[in-house]
Amino acid sequence: MTAALPRPVLPIEAAPEAANEPAVAARPAGRARPASADAPGISRAAALRRRRELALKAIAPLLGVALFLAVWALVAQTGSIPGPAATFDAAKTVFADPFYRNGPNDQGIGWKIGNSLARVGIGFGLA
């Protein structure tokens, strides 16, 4: 039977987060590192940075949508297009009953989407 070779011990590499943090002087024995509310062992500065990044990731899309709606409402005041409120009311009416049929030219959005997907499937199948 062959003996297994011992595995070499490699030095521990610094974590990517630790590389971005400033060096901290060694703490005296007996004093624990302050724990954050997010996770134990994370410095307070890192926890604040994570919260700030999360807030920016959430706020930026909300501001973009708000800006889009504001510009749409301003353009709609000229009377050339319907505004966001009128469009939302029309959408509620269209999506309230998606599968009605009142003839070949008066069908709900569900039937129109189904017919469109059928045409796409046929085209894909023929290709």
Secondary structure, DSSP 8 states (H G I E B T S, - for coil): ---------------HHHHHS-------TT------SSSTT--HHHHHHHHHHHHHHHHHHHHHHHHHHHHHHHHHTTTSS--HHHHHHHHHHHHHSTT-BSSTT-B-HHHHHHHHHHHHHHHHHH-
